[in-house]
Amino acid sequence: MGISLGLVGLGSFGSAFARLFKSHPQVDRIALCDREGERVARFADDPAFADKFDPADAYASLDDICASDLDALVIITQHWLHAPQSVRALEAGKHVYCAVPLLSVPDGDEVLQWCDRLVEAVRRTGRHFMYGETTYYRPAAMYCRRRAAEGAFGDFVHAEGEYLHDVDHGLRQVIASRLASAAGREWAEKLDDYRRRGVRTVPMHYPTHSTSGPVCVMNARMTRVCCWGYRSRSGEPYFDGSPAYPAGGFSNETALFQMSNGATCRIREHREIGHPGSEDFRIFGTRACYRDGAWWTKDGSTPLTPEAMRDPLPEAVVEAFRSIDPAGGVYGGHGGSHAYLVHEFVDAVAADRTPAITAWDAVRYTAAGIMAHKSALADGEVLDVPDWGDPPV
């Protein structure tokens, strides 16, 4: 017996997942939710959805879909809504898949408060929560977790993670698209409130793509951090600074972490850099290392292909996803991670098991960046990174 599942948020990113969730063989019923009706209509009128979608399962608000009898909700809305909407859905008795970031707002203390609320809500409700961190299912991460489980790295020594995304390499267009929606116009008003308080958006408040690789491979958390920032000199409004820092806010931040396993880890979040962009990580051990798409030992390197690094998906899932576009690929975007994220959440809910990338993982990835920025504001002061422990067994 399969599950029933509602898709909340059908903008450009949510739409990229809609057909994967609908096509999964363990999903029997799909619901659609977006406050902008034309987005729902685009899928409701698609003949490919007719076998699992009923017109009665179209919703215009989170409250309405939370009141339904659906088993689970997939929340792929705007980044300032994720944590509050996830908690709302958990409290309504739904299992929840939440897109990244967990919450990206200018006020770091506000983010940490929502980390508290999310973990508490998962504990209290007993519902399953999965964080949709794409790096976790990039081929390199799957491969490195397998090698780590074998002990092939030896002792972990150092790791590096980065999210290099210059504002001129598509980021400006993403921001404009977000602000053009009804939710985006409301967000613009809230941003004005933050600006009046002198609080600005910074790179380390979206750390999840860079922190998750080292954390998930080494199975270790970040315990202490020192960080420095580069203040933009460009006059770019995106880095408009604050009354305390009129020369411009941080456009790039680089942090050094101490890990719970004794290793060190460097994380880079850069938004003003002459580079086409990178989401990558490197892991260094006493016996072997992973970097730049290759496995390294003291005897040399072995290049790796994405196909060799990926974990297998069940054949029935592969066939179902292939049916979406017989001429295209199976795995979807962000390094082929989409198919794995969809399958892991659906299968976990269907089997009533804890999914990969729990709320506890989500807050670890997130809090590391929050504390890194606090360190940068304090000129590199070493700060402790809070932790919420491990999920119940």
Buried (B, 14 or more C-beta within 10 A) or exposed (E): EBBBBBBBBBBEBBBBBBBBBBBBBBBBBBBBBBBEEEBBBBBBEEEBBEEBBEEEBBBBEBEEBBEBEBBBBBBBBBBBBBBBBBBBBBEBEBBBBBBBBBBBBBBBEBBBEBBEBBBBBBEEBEBBBBBBBBBBBBBBBBBBBEBBEEEBBEEBBBBBBBBBBBBBBEBBEEBEEBBEBEBBEBBEEEBEEBBEEEBBBBBBBBBBBBBBBBBBBBEBBBBBBBBBBBBBEEEBEBBBBBEEBEEBBBBBBBBBBBBBBEBBBBBBBBBBBEEEBBBBBBBBBEEBBBBEBEBBEEEEBEEBEBEEBBEEBEEEBBEBBBEBEEEEEBBBEBBBBBBBBBBBBBBBBBEEEBBBBBBBBBBBBBBBBBBBBBBBBEEBEEBEBBBBEEBEE
